[in-house]
Amino acid sequence: MIDKVIIDGKEVQLNADLFEVSPADMTQHEAITRPSLTFWQDARKRLFRNKGAITGLIILSIICFLTVFGPMFNEYAYDQQNLRHAKLPPRMPVVSSLGIMDGTKMDRKFDGTQERVDSYKLKAVEDGVNYWFGTDDLGRDLWTRTWTGARVSLFIAILAAIYDLLIGVTYGGVSAYYGGKVDMYMQRFIEILTGIPSLVILTLFILVFEPGVLSMSLAMAISGWTGMSRIVRSHVLRIKNQEFVLASRTLGASDKKIIIKHLFPNIIGPVVVMMMFSLPNAIFYEAFLSFIGLGLQPPYASLGVLINDGFKQLQTNPYMMFIPSMVICLLIFSLNLLADGLRDAVDPKMRNQ
């Protein structure tokens, strides 16, 4: 039994005079000390405490704003050509005072030396004409083409997320809920479908349709939702035999009501997270296909098309590839940060962390 303690470096003898009995307040023994929050209120609170997710949300918001309003900031169309202004480096009026994006680039002389020249003066471009991201080899404004291309890439990504939601969630939910032979046949069909590479499916569609948004969207509609369906199936199998579902079925609830009222609300968290992770995958998928020539075709713009065009001018005009590459990297990076934060926010195991 301990009868002495050290307080402020001094040894103190314990006795009854040092303690005071605190009577219990019986009126507060059932009081709720923590504020009552719904699942989504608690998830939103934890999401906004995640600095990485907030950073991703800010970057994504800026990119989305520029994809909508960026092409309106100047008078050039994405397919407007001016060969006299071809291959002009970026020039921004305010930023150029810092010595960057000032319309100059290194030019190699015949003797092998290099010097920085003003391309706008060299080509006698009119005063007041500024291409913020420069121009390509046909004289098209890269600012307008970059944000128009980002708009196309985001559209394809959102389309892939919609396919995941409509096809993947429905297919996986029905397969898991009814089980038995229904589940067996539906899962064998998915195994056959996933055994065919997506690139082969896309190539077959390009043989039937022209390369573009239609062929890519149809290819994603056929095979892109299988991952979502398997995630939904695993969660429905886990909760369909729990007590609250059995009680609802015992009380005579229909299958439709059980799925809508009980099963879907309990899997909506993982579904939202999977949709967020499908967005950067779809953007990368579109950029890769456009880069190898199976995506959008000129004069239409997407981030993959711009990177492919810039790759051809990498040694002489690296900005043509660097700018769209930075945009797609920031876009995928911000979506992954936001998806990671959202996954932690909807995970009940992270509630007290």
Beta strands, then each sheet from edge to edge (+ up, - down):
strand 1: 4-7
strand 2: 10-13
strand 3: 104-108
strand 4: 114-118
sheet 1: 1+ 2-
sheet 2: 3+ 4-
end
